[in-house]
Amino acid sequence: MMRIILFLATNMAISVVIGIVFNLLGLSGVLDAQGVNLDLTS
């Protein structure tokens, strides 16, 4: 059970870090132009 919780927590932390990096670097506009439907707000 602990292994599953750690797995989910790690995935969530990675998603948050990637979202912050994309916002800081302004990559969301580039992804939209390429047609990547990446919703970081959900």
BAMIZA-102922 format. One record per atom (N, C-alpha, C): x, y, z; residue number from 1; atom name; residue in one letter. Coordinates in steps of 0.1 Angstrom, whole numbers, plus 5000, padded with zeros to 4 digits. Each point is the difference from the previous one (the first is absolute). Example, Ala and Ser with C-alpha at 12.3 -4.5 7.8 and 13.67 -1.06 7.14 Angstrom:
<marmars>
<marmar east="5132" north="4943" up="5078" k="1" a="N" r="A"/>
<marmar east="4991" north="5012" up="5000" k="1" a="CA" r="A"/>
<marmar east="5009" north="5012" up="5000" k="1" a="C" r="A"/>
<marmar east="4996" north="5011" up="4993" k="2" a="N" r="S"/>
<marmar east="5009" north="5011" up="5000" k="2" a="CA" r="S"/>
<marmar east="4992" north="5011" up="5008" k="2" a="C" r="S"/>
</marmars>
This chain:
<marmars>
<marmar east="5008" north="4988" up="5000" k="1" a="N" r="M"/>
<marmar east="4992" north="5012" up="5000" k="1" a="CA" r="M"/>
<marmar east="5009" north="5013" up="5000" k="1" a="C" r="M"/>
<marmar east="5010" north="4999" up="5008" k="2" a="N" r="M"/>
<marmar east="5009" north="5012" up="5001" k="2" a="CA" r="M"/>
<marmar east="5007" north="5003" up="4986" k="2" a="C" r="M"/>
<marmar east="5003" north="4989" up="4993" k="3" a="N" r="R"/>
<marmar east="5006" north="5001" up="4987" k="3" a="CA" r="R"/>
<marmar east="4991" north="5008" up="4990" k="3" a="C" r="R"/>
<marmar east="4987" north="4997" up="5001" k="4" a="N" r="I"/>
<marmar east="4991" north="5006" up="4991" k="4" a="CA" r="I"/>
<marmar east="4999" north="5015" up="5003" k="4" a="C" r="I"/>
<marmar east="4999" north="5003" up="5013" k="5" a="N" r="I"/>
<marmar east="4999" north="5014" up="5005" k="5" a="CA" r="I"/>
<marmar east="5012" north="5008" up="4995" k="5" a="C" r="I"/>
<marmar east="5012" north="4994" up="5002" k="6" a="N" r="L"/>
<marmar east="5013" north="5007" up="4996" k="6" a="CA" r="L"/>
<marmar east="5000" north="5002" up="4985" k="6" a="C" r="L"/>
<marmar east="4995" north="4990" up="4992" k="7" a="N" r="F"/>
<marmar east="5000" north="5001" up="4985" k="7" a="CA" r="F"/>
<marmar east="4990" north="5012" up="4996" k="7" a="C" r="F"/>
<marmar east="4989" north="5000" up="5006" k="8" a="N" r="L"/>
<marmar east="4990" north="5011" up="4997" k="8" a="CA" r="L"/>
<marmar east="5006" north="5014" up="5004" k="8" a="C" r="L"/>
<marmar east="5006" north="5001" up="5012" k="9" a="N" r="A"/>
<marmar east="5005" north="5012" up="5004" k="9" a="CA" r="A"/>
<marmar east="5012" north="5005" up="4991" k="9" a="C" r="A"/>
<marmar east="5008" north="4991" up="4996" k="10" a="N" r="T"/>
<marmar east="5011" north="5003" up="4991" k="10" a="CA" r="T"/>
<marmar east="4995" north="5005" up="4986" k="10" a="C" r="T"/>
<marmar east="4990" north="4993" up="4995" k="11" a="N" r="N"/>
<marmar east="4994" north="5005" up="4987" k="11" a="CA" r="N"/>
<marmar east="4994" north="5014" up="5001" k="11" a="C" r="N"/>
<marmar east="4993" north="5002" up="5011" k="12" a="N" r="M"/>
<marmar east="4994" north="5013" up="5002" k="12" a="CA" r="M"/>
<marmar east="5011" north="5011" up="5002" k="12" a="C" r="M"/>
<marmar east="5010" north="4997" up="5007" k="13" a="N" r="A"/>
<marmar east="5011" north="5010" up="5002" k="13" a="CA" r="A"/>
<marmar east="5007" north="5003" up="4987" k="13" a="C" r="A"/>
<marmar east="5002" north="4990" up="4991" k="14" a="N" r="I"/>
<marmar east="5006" north="5002" up="4987" k="14" a="CA" r="I"/>
<marmar east="4991" north="5008" up="4991" k="14" a="C" r="I"/>
<marmar east="4987" north="4998" up="5001" k="15" a="N" r="S"/>
<marmar east="4991" north="5008" up="4992" k="15" a="CA" r="S"/>
<marmar east="5000" north="5014" up="5004" k="15" a="C" r="S"/>
<marmar east="5000" north="5003" up="5013" k="16" a="N" r="V"/>
<marmar east="5001" north="5013" up="5005" k="16" a="CA" r="V"/>
<marmar east="5012" north="5007" up="4996" k="16" a="C" r="V"/>
<marmar east="5012" north="4994" up="5001" k="17" a="N" r="V"/>
<marmar east="5013" north="5006" up="4996" k="17" a="CA" r="V"/>
<marmar east="5000" north="5003" up="4985" k="17" a="C" r="V"/>
<marmar east="4995" north="4991" up="4992" k="18" a="N" r="I"/>
<marmar east="5000" north="5002" up="4985" k="18" a="CA" r="I"/>
<marmar east="4990" north="5011" up="4997" k="18" a="C" r="I"/>
<marmar east="4989" north="5001" up="5007" k="19" a="N" r="G"/>
<marmar east="4991" north="5012" up="4997" k="19" a="CA" r="G"/>
<marmar east="5006" north="5013" up="5004" k="19" a="C" r="G"/>
<marmar east="5007" north="5001" up="5011" k="20" a="N" r="I"/>
<marmar east="5007" north="5012" up="5004" k="20" a="CA" r="I"/>
<marmar east="5011" north="5004" up="4990" k="20" a="C" r="I"/>
<marmar east="5008" north="4990" up="4996" k="21" a="N" r="V"/>
<marmar east="5011" north="5003" up="4990" k="21" a="CA" r="V"/>
<marmar east="4994" north="5005" up="4987" k="21" a="C" r="V"/>
<marmar east="4989" north="4993" up="4996" k="22" a="N" r="F"/>
<marmar east="4994" north="5005" up="4987" k="22" a="CA" r="F"/>
<marmar east="4995" north="5014" up="5001" k="22" a="C" r="F"/>
<marmar east="4994" north="5003" up="5011" k="23" a="N" r="N"/>
<marmar east="4995" north="5014" up="5002" k="23" a="CA" r="N"/>
<marmar east="5011" north="5010" up="5001" k="23" a="C" r="N"/>
<marmar east="5011" north="4997" up="5007" k="24" a="N" r="L"/>
<marmar east="5011" north="5009" up="5001" k="24" a="CA" r="L"/>
<marmar east="5007" north="5002" up="4987" k="24" a="C" r="L"/>
<marmar east="5001" north="4990" up="4992" k="25" a="N" r="L"/>
<marmar east="5007" north="5001" up="4987" k="25" a="CA" r="L"/>
<marmar east="4991" north="5004" up="4989" k="25" a="C" r="L"/>
<marmar east="4987" north="5001" up="5002" k="26" a="N" r="G"/>
<marmar east="4991" north="5004" up="4990" k="26" a="CA" r="G"/>
<marmar east="4998" north="4990" up="4989" k="26" a="C" r="G"/>
<marmar east="5000" north="4987" up="5004" k="27" a="N" r="L"/>
<marmar east="4999" north="4990" up="4990" k="27" a="CA" r="L"/>
<marmar east="4985" north="4996" up="4996" k="27" a="C" r="L"/>
<marmar east="4991" north="5006" up="5008" k="28" a="N" r="S"/>
<marmar east="4986" north="4996" up="4997" k="28" a="CA" r="S"/>
<marmar east="4996" north="5006" up="4987" k="28" a="C" r="S"/>
<marmar east="5004" north="5012" up="4996" k="29" a="N" r="G"/>
<marmar east="4997" north="5005" up="4987" k="29" a="CA" r="G"/>
<marmar east="5006" north="4992" up="4989" k="29" a="C" r="G"/>
<marmar east="5012" north="4995" up="5001" k="30" a="N" r="V"/>
<marmar east="5006" north="4992" up="4990" k="30" a="CA" r="V"/>
<marmar east="4993" north="4987" up="4999" k="30" a="C" r="V"/>
<marmar east="4996" north="4994" up="5011" k="31" a="N" r="L"/>
<marmar east="4992" north="4987" up="4999" k="31" a="CA" r="L"/>
<marmar east="4986" north="5002" up="4993" k="31" a="C" r="L"/>
<marmar east="4994" north="5011" up="5003" k="32" a="N" r="D"/>
<marmar east="4987" north="5003" up="4994" k="32" a="CA" r="D"/>
<marmar east="5002" north="5002" up="4985" k="32" a="C" r="D"/>
<marmar east="5010" north="5006" up="4995" k="33" a="N" r="A"/>
<marmar east="5003" north="5002" up="4986" k="33" a="CA" r="A"/>
<marmar east="5003" north="4987" up="4993" k="33" a="C" r="A"/>
<marmar east="5005" north="4991" up="5007" k="34" a="N" r="Q"/>
<marmar east="5003" north="4986" up="4994" k="34" a="CA" r="Q"/>
<marmar east="4988" north="4991" up="5001" k="34" a="C" r="Q"/>
<marmar east="4989" north="5005" up="5006" k="35" a="N" r="G"/>
<marmar east="4988" north="4991" up="5001" k="35" a="CA" r="G"/>
<marmar east="5000" north="4990" up="5011" k="35" a="C" r="G"/>
<marmar east="5009" north="5002" up="5010" k="36" a="N" r="V"/>
<marmar east="5000" north="4991" up="5012" k="36" a="CA" r="V"/>
<marmar east="4990" north="5005" up="5010" k="36" a="C" r="V"/>
<marmar east="4990" north="4992" up="5002" k="37" a="N" r="N"/>
<marmar east="4990" north="5004" up="5010" k="37" a="CA" r="N"/>
<marmar east="5004" north="4996" up="5014" k="37" a="C" r="N"/>
<marmar east="5008" north="5008" up="5006" k="38" a="N" r="L"/>
<marmar east="5005" north="4997" up="5013" k="38" a="CA" r="L"/>
<marmar east="4994" north="5010" up="5010" k="38" a="C" r="L"/>
<marmar east="4991" north="4994" up="5008" k="39" a="N" r="D"/>
<marmar east="4993" north="5008" up="5010" k="39" a="CA" r="D"/>
<marmar east="5006" north="4999" up="5014" k="39" a="C" r="D"/>
<marmar east="5008" north="5010" up="5003" k="40" a="N" r="L"/>
<marmar east="5008" north="4999" up="5013" k="40" a="CA" r="L"/>
<marmar east="4992" north="5005" up="5012" k="40" a="C" r="L"/>
<marmar east="4988" north="5005" up="4997" k="41" a="N" r="T"/>
<marmar east="4992" north="5005" up="5012" k="41" a="CA" r="T"/>
<marmar east="4991" north="4989" up="5006" k="41" a="C" r="T"/>
<marmar east="4999" north="4989" up="4994" k="42" a="N" r="S"/>
<marmar east="4992" north="4989" up="5006" k="42" a="CA" r="S"/>
<marmar east="5007" north="4992" up="5010" k="42" a="C" r="S"/>
</marmars>
